Amino acid sequence: MKKNKIISFEELHCWKACRNVRRYVMELIKKFPPEEKYALTDGMRRSSRSTTENIAEGFGRYHFQENIQFCRHSRGSLHELIDQLITALDEEYITKSEYSNGKELIKRALGLLNG
């Protein structure tokens, strides 16, 4: 019996979960105040993009150990996003519900990356 081989990072469940995180963050930051444009907004945009970009880059290396290292970078960016969500909550840019929803998406992505 032949296994189905993954031919693109787009097929990876962890990449899909991180993509959902990125999409959520991009919608969330649209309502942040203008003075955060080059601070929290930019940081969250970069962190969320880093999650998917690192998975894609690691996949493209075709070497297991390098791929793992890039997944670790993605995991770090997800943890960074949790801290940024906490900051956004503390600054009252987002609601507790928005924070909880974002954290749940991140937890799912972390579970898949760790699995």
N, C-alpha and C positions, 0 to 999 in steps of 0.2 A: 504494500500500500504506500503510495506516494503522498508525502505531506505537501500541503499548499504552501508555497514559498511566498513570503512577503516581498514584493518587488518595489514598493514605494513607501516612504515614511508616512504618506497620507493614509495608509492602511492601518497604522499603529493606533491602538486604542489610547495609549498615553498621549500621543500627538493630538488626537481628536479631543480628548479631555482638556488639554492645554489650550487648544483652539477655542473651546467654549469659554475658558477663563479669560482669554484675550478679548474675545468678543464682548463679554460681560463688562470687563474693565473699560474698554473703549466707549461703551455706552454710558457707563457711570461717570467717567471723567468729563463728559460733555457739559455737565451741569456745574462743574467746579468754577470758582470765581477766577476772573482774569489774572489776578495777582499770583495765582498758583501755576500759571501756564509754563513757566520755566523751572518750577520747583516740584511740588508733589505730582501734578498732572504729568509732567515729562518723565518723572521717575517711574510712575505707574505704567505709563505707555511703554517705556523701555523694558521694564521687568516683565510685563505681560508678553511682549514680543519675543523676549529672550527665551521664554519657556518653549515655544514652538521652534524657534530658530536653532536652538541647541540640539533638540531632538533630531531635526532635519540634518544638521551638520554631522552629528555623530553617526547617523544612519549612513550618510554618504562616505564615511571613512572606511567602511567595509572591514573594520578590525574591532573585535569584541571589546578589548580593553579601552580603546579610544572611545567607542560608543558609550561605554559605561561612564567614562569621565564627562562626556557631554551631557549625559542624563543627570549626573550630579550637579552640573551647572544649572540645568533646568530646575532641578529640585531646589537649589539655593534661591533661584529667582522666584519660585512659588512662595517660599518662606519670606522673602523680601516683600512680596505682595501682601502677605498677611499683615506684616508690620505697617505697610502703607495704608491698608484698609483701616487698621486701628487708628492711625493718624487722621485719616479722613473722617472717621467716626468721632474722634475727640474734637476735631475742628468743626464738627456738625455740617460737613459737606455731604454726608450720607446718613441714612437712617439705620437703626439697629437691624431692621429687616434686610436692607441692602447689604449690610455687613455680613449678616448670617448667610444670605444667599451666596455671596462671594466666597465666604469661607467654606461653605459646602462644596462649591465647584472646585476650589483649591484642594480640599481634602480628597475628593474623588481623583483628581489628577495625581496627587501625591501617592495615593494608594496604588494607582496603575504604574506609576514610575518605580515605586518600591517593589512592586510585585514581579 
